Amino acid sequence: MLGGHGYVTDYGLAQEYRDTRITAIYEGTTGIQGLDLLGRKILGSGGKILEPLAEEIRTFCTNNAGSAHVDATEASLDEWLKLTGIIGSAASEDPDEVNAAGVDYLMFGGYTTLAYCWAKIAKAAQTAIDSGSADAGFYEAKLQTARFYFERILPRTQTLATTIQSGANNLMSIDENFFNDN
């Protein structure tokens, strides 16, 4: 493939290597961000830092009851808040619970926040269609994308809730000797 030239930039291999190498860094930062969000920010504030966002989502859901995707958004918010309490209680007994749940909690929160965004987009799109917008096709595409999100992406939170609630023991009980190179 390289015609005997070896590892040179003419063939794009250097860029491929850099692109692949960054994934390991991203994986590490996801863990750190999960720990920071859950441990330092959410639990460190006693959940207070999450309250403004939760209230904003709750208010939207209350004000738009019956609109597309509002029930699913509210259910995801309720589950997220419930999981926050479960992790907080468990972490007061065992700090490893934060480490074990951090990444999954970060993902759960992200999916829930995106559900809120897509519910707002769907509401705005439906309003535009109902008002006779000339861009009805554009808004219909938004509704279909929202539907895709709620039917194909948001359900991932169910698996995350299960893994979060499984606790730290299944992770921390692995014998450290299994990680030796010998």
Backbone as CSV, one residue per row, in Angstrom:
resi,resn,N_x,N_y,N_z,CA_x,CA_y,CA_z,C_x,C_y,C_z
1,MET,0.817,-1.188,0.000,0.000,0.000,0.000,0.863,1.255,0.000
2,LEU,1.927,1.247,0.740,2.749,2.441,0.840,3.870,2.462,-0.189
3,GLY,3.969,1.450,-1.016,4.961,1.447,-2.084,6.389,1.525,-1.589
4,GLY,6.635,0.986,-0.420,7.985,0.984,0.113,8.401,2.294,0.758
5,HIS,7.528,3.251,0.800,7.882,4.544,1.383,7.786,4.557,2.903
6,GLY,7.134,3.552,3.453,7.007,3.519,4.900,5.920,4.468,5.391
7,TYR,6.075,4.879,6.611,5.062,5.691,7.291,5.311,7.167,6.982
8,VAL,4.638,7.674,5.975,4.822,9.074,5.603,3.476,9.777,5.551
9,THR,3.532,11.069,5.602,2.291,11.846,5.610,1.617,11.911,4.249
10,ASP,2.325,11.532,3.178,1.729,11.587,1.838,0.485,10.716,1.718
11,TYR,0.387,9.694,2.512,-0.720,8.754,2.401,-1.798,8.957,3.468
12,GLY,-1.672,9.957,4.259,-2.696,10.264,5.245,-2.651,9.417,6.503
13,LEU,-1.648,8.555,6.621,-1.595,7.686,7.796,-1.346,8.463,9.080
14,ALA,-0.579,9.507,8.985,-0.319,10.297,10.191,-1.626,10.878,10.729
15,GLN,-2.475,11.367,9.838,-3.765,11.915,10.280,-4.650,10.804,10.839
16,GLU,-4.656,9.650,10.187,-5.437,8.518,10.696,-4.977,8.145,12.106
17,TYR,-3.674,8.121,12.319,-3.144,7.803,13.644,-3.603,8.835,14.669
18,ARG,-3.491,10.120,14.326,-3.914,11.167,15.253,-5.409,11.060,15.552
19,ASP,-6.219,10.809,14.519,-7.664,10.693,14.711,-8.016,9.516,15.601
20,THR,-7.304,8.425,15.453,-7.566,7.248,16.272,-7.050,7.441,17.690
21,ARG,-5.908,8.057,17.837,-5.291,8.256,19.148,-6.155,9.132,20.050
22,ILE,-6.850,10.085,19.469,-7.637,11.015,20.282,-8.793,10.309,20.987
23,THR,-9.234,9.170,20.452,-10.363,8.488,21.096,-10.020,8.056,22.515
24,ALA,-8.784,7.660,22.755,-8.388,7.285,24.115,-8.463,8.488,25.053
25,ILE,-8.107,9.646,24.536,-8.193,10.855,25.352,-9.653,11.181,25.636
26,TYR,-10.507,11.063,24.605,-11.931,11.328,24.800,-12.524,10.398,25.846
27,GLU,-12.142,9.122,25.800,-12.666,8.175,26.783,-12.303,8.610,28.197
28,GLY,-11.082,9.032,28.387,-10.650,9.478,29.707,-11.380,10.727,30.161
29,THR,-11.598,11.650,29.238,-12.272,12.872,29.643,-13.741,12.628,29.939
30,THR,-14.358,11.651,29.279,-15.753,11.336,29.592,-15.869,10.887,31.040
31,GLY,-14.930,10.054,31.469,-14.934,9.611,32.864,-14.726,10.765,33.828
32,ILE,-13.793,11.626,33.499,-13.515,12.772,34.360,-14.716,13.707,34.394
33,GLN,-15.332,13.943,33.244,-16.498,14.821,33.199,-17.665,14.219,33.981
34,GLY,-17.824,12.889,33.898,-18.875,12.223,34.671,-18.647,12.377,36.166
35,LEU,-17.401,12.189,36.590,-17.068,12.360,38.003,-17.277,13.800,38.451
36,ASP,-16.878,14.733,37.604,-17.030,16.146,37.944,-18.504,16.521,38.061
37,LEU,-19.301,16.107,37.064,-20.722,16.442,37.099,-21.405,15.827,38.313
38,LEU,-21.253,14.526,38.463,-21.964,13.825,39.527,-21.377,14.110,40.901
39,GLY,-20.083,13.920,41.040,-19.468,14.044,42.362,-19.307,15.462,42.855
40,ARG,-18.654,16.275,42.049,-18.327,17.625,42.507,-19.506,18.586,42.388
41,LYS,-20.211,18.509,41.272,-21.272,19.495,41.049,-22.617,19.061,41.642
42,ILE,-23.124,17.923,41.204,-24.473,17.516,41.642,-24.471,17.137,43.122
43,LEU,-23.706,16.119,43.482,-23.711,15.675,44.881,-23.024,16.689,45.788
44,GLY,-22.000,17.353,45.266,-21.293,18.360,46.057,-22.181,19.536,46.453
45,SER,-23.197,19.800,45.638,-24.122,20.899,45.954,-25.394,20.385,46.622
46,GLY,-25.410,19.103,46.945,-26.624,18.520,47.514,-27.773,18.510,46.513
47,GLY,-27.443,18.505,45.244,-28.451,18.499,44.184,-28.956,19.874,43.795
48,LYS,-28.516,20.898,44.510,-29.017,22.263,44.266,-28.685,22.766,42.858
49,ILE,-27.532,22.373,42.345,-27.116,22.876,41.035,-27.995,22.330,39.903
50,LEU,-28.644,21.196,40.141,-29.519,20.591,39.134,-30.923,21.205,39.148
51,GLU,-31.280,21.830,40.246,-32.651,22.331,40.415,-33.107,23.333,39.354
52,PRO,-32.293,24.323,38.959,-32.787,25.261,37.936,-33.124,24.583,36.602
53,LEU,-32.281,23.671,36.165,-32.568,22.953,34.918,-33.794,22.076,35.073
54,ALA,-33.880,21.362,36.176,-35.048,20.501,36.413,-36.328,21.332,36.444
55,GLU,-36.272,22.483,37.063,-37.452,23.355,37.121,-37.827,23.884,35.740
56,GLU,-36.818,24.226,34.948,-37.083,24.702,33.583,-37.767,23.614,32.748
57,ILE,-37.255,22.397,32.843,-37.852,21.279,32.101,-39.258,21.006,32.615
58,ARG,-39.417,20.983,33.919,-40.725,20.717,34.524,-41.751,21.779,34.108
59,THR,-41.348,23.024,34.123,-42.248,24.114,33.728,-42.674,23.956,32.263
60,PHE,-41.716,23.652,31.403,-42.059,23.425,29.994,-43.070,22.290,29.861
61,CYS,-42.815,21.205,30.559,-43.713,20.047,30.474,-45.110,20.386,30.999
62,THR,-45.169,21.100,32.087,-46.460,21.496,32.667,-47.221,22.421,31.723
63,ASN,-46.523,23.388,31.160,-47.155,24.361,30.269,-47.541,23.789,28.912
64,ASN,-46.977,22.630,28.568,-47.221,22.050,27.254,-47.769,20.630,27.348
65,ALA,-48.447,20.346,28.437,-49.036,19.008,28.619,-49.880,18.664,27.399
66,GLY,-49.736,17.458,26.936,-50.487,17.001,25.771,-49.745,17.193,24.463
67,SER,-48.682,17.994,24.464,-47.883,18.172,23.250,-47.013,16.935,23.032
68,ALA,-46.594,16.776,21.800,-45.767,15.620,21.446,-44.515,15.550,22.313
69,HIS,-44.250,14.385,22.826,-43.011,14.046,23.535,-42.870,14.653,24.925
70,VAL,-43.837,15.385,25.382,-43.749,16.009,26.707,-43.788,14.945,27.808
71,ASP,-44.656,13.957,27.674,-44.734,12.911,28.702,-43.420,12.149,28.828
72,ALA,-42.814,11.822,27.688,-41.537,11.093,27.716,-40.430,11.950,28.321
73,THR,-40.456,13.238,28.028,-39.455,14.152,28.587,-39.599,14.231,30.100
74,GLU,-40.824,14.381,30.554,-41.059,14.478,31.997,-40.710,13.176,32.716
75,ALA,-41.026,12.056,32.088,-40.684,10.761,32.692,-39.170,10.592,32.802
76,SER,-38.448,11.036,31.781,-36.993,10.944,31.824,-36.427,11.857,32.905
77,LEU,-36.981,13.038,33.038,-36.555,13.945,34.111,-36.812,13.316,35.475
78,ASP,-38.000,12.751,35.667,-38.324,12.117,36.947,-37.339,10.996,37.273
79,GLU,-37.010,10.191,36.264,-36.056,9.087,36.471,-34.672,9.634,36.799
80,TRP,-34.264,10.675,36.118,-32.956,11.287,36.369,-32.867,11.788,37.806
81,LEU,-33.897,12.452,38.274,-33.899,12.953,39.648,-33.927,11.804,40.652
82,LYS,-34.681,10.765,40.340,-34.719,9.587,41.215,-33.332,8.944,41.300
83,LEU,-32.675,8.791,40.153,-31.333,8.203,40.135,-30.341,9.065,40.906
84,THR,-30.501,10.369,40.825,-29.627,11.273,41.578,-29.735,10.977,43.074
85,GLY,-30.947,10.795,43.543,-31.156,10.465,44.951,-30.586,9.115,45.325
86,ILE,-30.768,8.135,44.453,-30.248,6.780,44.711,-28.728,6.813,44.809
87,ILE,-28.094,7.479,43.861,-26.628,7.551,43.879,-26.155,8.341,45.092
88,GLY,-26.830,9.435,45.397,-26.441,10.239,46.557,-26.483,9.443,47.843
89,SER,-27.538,8.659,48.014,-27.648,7.820,49.219,-26.555,6.765,49.257
90,ALA,-26.338,6.118,48.112,-25.318,5.065,48.062,-23.920,5.647,48.268
91,ALA,-23.666,6.826,47.701,-22.342,7.441,47.812,-22.043,7.904,49.228
92,SER,-23.062,8.170,50.019,-22.812,8.559,51.410,-22.255,7.387,52.207
93,GLU,-22.529,6.186,51.747,-21.996,4.968,52.384,-20.683,4.519,51.742
94,ASP,-20.567,4.725,50.411,-19.414,4.223,49.673,-19.084,5.194,48.539
95,PRO,-17.982,5.933,48.644,-17.639,6.911,47.608,-17.376,6.293,46.234
96,ASP,-17.103,4.982,46.183,-16.903,4.320,44.892,-18.165,4.346,44.032
97,GLU,-19.304,4.564,44.656,-20.559,4.626,43.902,-20.535,5.760,42.880
98,VAL,-19.899,6.868,43.216,-19.800,8.001,42.287,-18.970,7.593,41.076
99,ASN,-17.839,6.950,41.324,-16.985,6.498,40.220,-17.710,5.504,39.331
100,ALA,-18.426,4.598,39.938,-19.106,3.555,39.169,-20.243,4.111,38.325
101,ALA,-20.907,5.153,38.798,-22.088,5.677,38.101,-21.791,6.897,37.227
102,GLY,-20.628,7.509,37.375,-20.354,8.804,36.755,-20.629,8.902,35.266
103,VAL,-20.063,8.011,34.476,-20.233,8.091,33.022,-21.682,7.830,32.630
104,ASP,-22.288,6.803,33.205,-23.678,6.503,32.874,-24.600,7.639,33.291
105,TYR,-24.321,8.256,34.415,-25.117,9.389,34.885,-24.978,10.572,33.931
106,LEU,-23.762,10.835,33.485,-23.512,11.903,32.521,-24.324,11.667,31.249
107,MET,-24.304,10.442,30.748,-25.049,10.103,29.542,-26.555,10.236,29.768
108,PHE,-27.030,9.754,30.901,-28.455,9.846,31.210,-28.889,11.311,31.222
109,GLY,-28.122,12.138,31.881,-28.436,13.561,31.925,-28.408,14.200,30.551
110,GLY,-27.465,13.796,29.737,-27.386,14.318,28.373,-28.597,13.919,27.547
111,TYR,-28.976,12.659,27.619,-30.157,12.202,26.874,-31.423,12.917,27.344
112,THR,-31.539,13.129,28.641,-32.717,13.814,29.180,-32.751,15.277,28.739
113,THR,-31.608,15.929,28.782,-31.540,17.316,28.353,-31.856,17.443,26.865
114,LEU,-31.354,16.511,26.066,-31.689,16.527,24.636,-33.166,16.228,24.405
115,ALA,-33.758,15.400,25.238,-35.199,15.148,25.120,-35.961,16.458,25.307
116,TYR,-35.560,17.223,26.285,-36.175,18.530,26.524,-36.024,19.428,25.293
117,CYS,-34.823,19.467,24.735,-34.587,20.293,23.543,-35.451,19.839,22.374
118,TRP,-35.526,18.515,22.150,-36.327,18.006,21.030,-37.817,18.206,21.277
119,ALA,-38.265,18.146,22.506,-39.680,18.420,22.795,-40.000,19.879,22.488
120,LYS,-39.085,20.779,22.826,-39.280,22.199,22.508,-39.286,22.425,20.995
121,ILE,-38.376,21.763,20.297,-38.314,21.889,18.843,-39.602,21.359,18.217
122,ALA,-40.060,20.211,18.701,-41.296,19.626,18.162,-42.483,20.551,18.402
123,LYS,-42.543,21.152,19.565,-43.625,22.086,19.875,-43.584,23.281,18.928
124,ALA,-42.405,23.855,18.731,-42.263,25.006,17.830,-42.584,24.621,16.384
125,ALA,-42.138,23.442,15.976,-42.410,22.983,14.612,-43.901,22.781,14.392
126,GLN,-44.565,22.176,15.355,-46.009,21.948,15.219,-46.764,23.273,15.186
127,THR,-46.337,24.210,15.994,-46.951,25.539,15.999,-46.794,26.204,14.631
128,ALA,-45.596,26.092,14.048,-45.355,26.685,12.728,-46.223,26.019,11.660
129,ILE,-46.337,24.714,11.703,-47.184,23.996,10.735,-48.638,24.410,10.894
130,ASP,-49.088,24.457,12.158,-50.485,24.818,12.433,-50.816,26.246,11.994
131,SER,-49.810,27.107,11.981,-50.049,28.496,11.587,-49.909,28.696,10.077
132,GLY,-49.698,27.597,9.346,-49.645,27.672,7.887,-48.317,28.120,7.323
133,SER,-47.239,27.821,7.989,-45.909,28.222,7.526,-45.646,27.724,6.104
134,ALA,-44.976,28.564,5.329,-44.584,28.182,3.966,-43.482,27.133,3.984
135,ASP,-42.816,26.988,5.126,-41.736,26.000,5.271,-42.228,24.736,5.953
136,ALA,-43.426,24.302,5.636,-44.017,23.145,6.305,-43.138,21.897,6.186
137,GLY,-42.493,21.723,5.049,-41.602,20.569,4.869,-40.449,20.580,5.849
138,PHE,-39.871,21.745,6.063,-38.784,21.894,7.029,-39.251,21.500,8.428
139,TYR,-40.415,22.001,8.802,-40.937,21.726,10.142,-41.390,20.273,10.291
140,GLU,-41.882,19.700,9.223,-42.252,18.272,9.267,-41.005,17.412,9.485
141,ALA,-39.891,17.809,8.857,-38.624,17.093,9.065,-38.198,17.187,10.535
142,LYS,-38.425,18.329,11.164,-38.100,18.470,12.588,-38.950,17.520,13.427
143,LEU,-40.242,17.429,13.091,-41.120,16.521,13.832,-40.693,15.065,13.666
144,GLN,-40.298,14.711,12.470,-39.855,13.334,12.234,-38.536,13.042,12.942
145,THR,-37.658,14.023,12.988,-36.387,13.840,13.704,-36.630,13.725,15.202
146,ALA,-37.543,14.524,15.711,-37.896,14.418,17.133,-38.461,13.033,17.432
147,ARG,-39.335,12.570,16.570,-39.909,11.228,16.758,-38.805,10.175,16.785
148,PHE,-37.849,10.291,15.856,-36.714,9.365,15.836,-35.968,9.414,17.169
149,TYR,-35.697,10.615,17.658,-34.969,10.748,18.922,-35.705,10.042,20.053
150,PHE,-36.996,10.290,20.161,-37.763,9.736,21.275,-37.983,8.230,21.150
151,GLU,-38.011,7.719,19.946,-38.242,6.285,19.772,-36.965,5.466,19.672
152,ARG,-35.855,6.080,19.244,-34.633,5.311,19.025,-33.472,5.676,19.942
153,ILE,-33.426,6.897,20.407,-32.283,7.349,21.208,-32.616,7.422,22.699
154,LEU,-33.676,8.116,23.053,-34.020,8.285,24.466,-34.199,6.959,25.211
155,PRO,-34.707,5.900,24.575,-34.828,4.635,25.319,-33.507,4.077,25.854
156,ARG,-32.397,4.584,25.388,-31.093,4.155,25.922,-30.984,4.463,27.411
157,THR,-31.770,5.410,27.883,-31.721,5.745,29.303,-32.179,4.576,30.172
158,GLN,-32.983,3.690,29.627,-33.437,2.530,30.407,-32.262,1.639,30.781
159,THR,-31.375,1.411,29.828,-30.175,0.619,30.113,-29.265,1.358,31.087
160,LEU,-29.117,2.661,30.890,-28.277,3.439,31.795,-28.814,3.409,33.221
161,ALA,-30.133,3.481,33.377,-30.720,3.420,34.720,-30.393,2.084,35.379
162,THR,-30.443,1.027,34.605,-30.121,-0.302,35.147,-28.662,-0.376,35.577
163,THR,-27.755,0.121,34.745,-26.336,0.045,35.095,-26.006,0.957,36.272
164,ILE,-26.630,2.118,36.325,-26.405,3.030,37.451,-26.832,2.361,38.755
165,GLN,-27.981,1.719,38.738,-28.517,1.110,39.955,-27.821,-0.194,40.331
166,SER,-26.989,-0.717,39.424,-26.285,-1.958,39.764,-25.218,-1.733,40.825
167,GLY,-24.829,-0.488,41.035,-23.897,-0.161,42.105,-22.445,-0.373,41.742
168,ALA,-21.599,-0.146,42.709,-20.152,-0.208,42.506,-19.564,-1.586,42.774
169,ASN,-20.291,-2.431,43.490,-19.713,-3.702,43.907,-19.277,-4.565,42.729
170,ASN,-20.079,-4.624,41.669,-19.698,-5.472,40.533,-18.427,-4.972,39.851
171,LEU,-18.124,-3.717,39.995,-16.908,-3.136,39.448,-15.743,-3.278,40.423
172,MET,-15.983,-2.940,41.671,-14.909,-2.900,42.647,-14.519,-4.282,43.180
173,SER,-15.330,-5.286,42.942,-15.008,-6.623,43.452,-14.040,-7.391,42.556
174,ILE,-13.680,-6.819,41.415,-12.717,-7.473,40.536,-11.350,-7.455,41.218
175,ASP,-10.741,-8.614,41.340,-9.442,-8.729,41.996,-8.399,-7.926,41.227
176,GLU,-7.675,-7.049,41.924,-6.692,-6.209,41.261,-5.582,-7.007,40.603
177,ASN,-5.339,-8.226,41.044,-4.306,-9.061,40.436,-4.644,-9.434,38.996
178,PHE,-5.918,-9.365,38.627,-6.312,-9.676,37.249,-5.803,-8.612,36.274
179,PHE,-5.350,-7.476,36.791,-4.879,-6.404,35.939,-3.368,-6.431,35.751
180,ASN,-2.693,-7.392,36.354,-1.241,-7.511,36.204,-0.912,-8.049,34.825
181,ASP,0.240,-7.680,34.338,0.692,-8.150,33.017,1.173,-9.582,33.044
182,ASN,1.397,-10.136,34.209,1.980,-11.487,34.310,1.051,-12.542,33.811
